[in-house]
Amino acid sequence: MSDARERIAGGRLTRLGLLDDAALEEVLHLLEEVESQGVETLRVLFTDQHGVLRGKTLVASAIPALFEEGLAAPSTLLLKDTSHRTVFPVWSATGAVAGDMRGAGDILMVPDPATFRILPWSPGSAWILCDLAFASGQEMPFCTRSVLRRSIARLADRGMKMVAGLEVEFHVYRVTDPRLDHAGATMPGQPPQTENIVQGYQFLTELRYDAMEDVMDSLRRTCEGLGLPLRSMEVEMGPSQFEFTFDAGDPMAQADAMVMLRTAFKEVCQRKGLHATFMCRPNLENAAASGWHLHQSLVLTESGKNLFVPGKKDTLSETGSAWVAGLLAHAAESCLLTTPTVNGYKRYRPHQLAPDRIFWGRDNRGAMIRALCAPGKGASRIENRVPEPAANPYLVFASQIIGGLDGIAQGLQAPPPCEDPYDASALPLPDSLLAAIAAFEKSALYRETLGDTFVDYLCTIRQAEWDRYHQTVSAWEQQEYFGL
């Protein structure tokens, strides 16, 4: 192990300042665990702009070199839309390419030893998550994990930190046809044909839980095996719909947990002939929409005091009011980060336990922000019900910090709460991905905090997705006009 320490300490990542002494000690412990646990392969992964894990797999003997040199990956992986098409002109001498990444050159994957996990469903395999940098070691503006880290640092500069909890809804279906025929290998691939594993619309019923328990237990053991802070498993409203909740923690750990959970559940389910989907509103008969409810509060770094505990009943604290006001003020422009798909906006419907207006309410599940605050209640917090479960979690958490912190910096105050969550006089949330792109593109706050390069980059990718959607002849159009 002393040889490994010497090699890693003198390696490229250390020379570039991408691996410090504390991380080196974690790496050495990791290498010992690899050997003692008989790890054969390590999946070296990063989270792309869509929240999808991508990467390469190393054999055990190559793992020490990973922490010496990092690992290269094609830069085009950061330039793709959700169909996996590269939407920037990387082969052209002209045209805007984010960060000028022409020619599909390499970017550098920098492993974070704290994210190392042995996979309970794949004997001999492990995961590790990476940050991204340019090949020179220069900071990569499109690394979403780094975007969140910088946002957390801005909070820390004010002596505060965010505490966050997750409630994630999703579906698990039984696959009846995986669409592995050649005709199904389109881009993106044709979706699998599925059926429910249980009927729905019996919210939180014991009978439905028992029918789903085999799958619930597999997913629970997966979370526990990965060391994720799982709190509860619940039967959601719709057919084959689940909800998992996590204990509160820091936003980076929660974002890491979210990307691990989504990928782990999909991999565990596909081994069982099942399909886990985090699509917001599946186009399946009688299916219910899924949301991602993000609980959050602020505490003082030194004392741990919860700044969202109000002094009086039915009020917000001064800090909580400013934070809520910031989230409301920037709700529309934040939707590109919290709801980044065409499909996500089809969840914003009245009377469906989902928001469609920009305001807050006290313990109101129809409101965009639900306040769960009371004097003396140490767990006082707010719940933002806007995000969709397919979103990139690093960008979701960053959006909350950026918006809320601006509310504090500007000294904003939340408006009075509204107990009619679908009041037509309230400002609506964006009704489409196109509207969200327009709001994000002109956001002075996001251009200041994330930079013009990142804002233009993300708008280009999302616009490409909207254009493909908008230009596709739909079943509605065929039915409406073909006979006419």
Salt bridges, closest charged atoms under 4 A:
GLU25 OE2 - ARG5 NH1 2.73
ASP48 OD2 - ARG54 NE 2.89
GLU68 OE2 - ARG7 NE 3.35
ASP81 OD2 - ARG468 NE 2.98
ASP100 OD1 - ARG102 NE 2.90
ASP112 OD2 - ARG145 NH2 2.84
ASP131 OD1 - ARG145 NH1 2.97
ASP131 OD2 - ARG149 NH1 2.95
GLU139 OE2 - ARG150 NH1 3.11
GLU167 OE1 - HIS293 ND1 3.32
GLU167 OE2 - HIS295 NE2 2.93
ASP181 OD1 - ARG179 NE 2.90
GLU195 OE2 - ARG174 NH1 3.43
ASP217 OD1 - ARG220 NH2 3.40
ASP217 OD2 - ARG221 NH2 3.99
GLU224 OE1 - ARG220 NH1 3.12
ASP247 OD1 - ARG231 NH1 3.03
ASP256 OD2 - ARG145 NH2 2.88
GLU267 OE1 - ARG43 NH1 2.99
GLU333 OE2 - HIS330 ND1 3.15
ASP356 OD1 - ARG357 NE 3.66
ASP363 OD1 - ARG370 NH2 2.69
GLU383 OE2 - HIS293 ND1 3.72
GLU383 OE2 - HIS295 NE2 3.36
GLU383 OE1 - ARG370 NH1 2.91
GLU383 OE2 - ARG385 NH1 3.25
ASP406 OD2 - HIS330 NE2 2.80
ASP452 OD1 - ARG447 NH1 3.11
ASP456 OD1 - ARG447 NH2 2.82
GLU465 OE2 - HIS50 ND1 3.82
GLU465 OE2 - ARG462 NH1 2.92
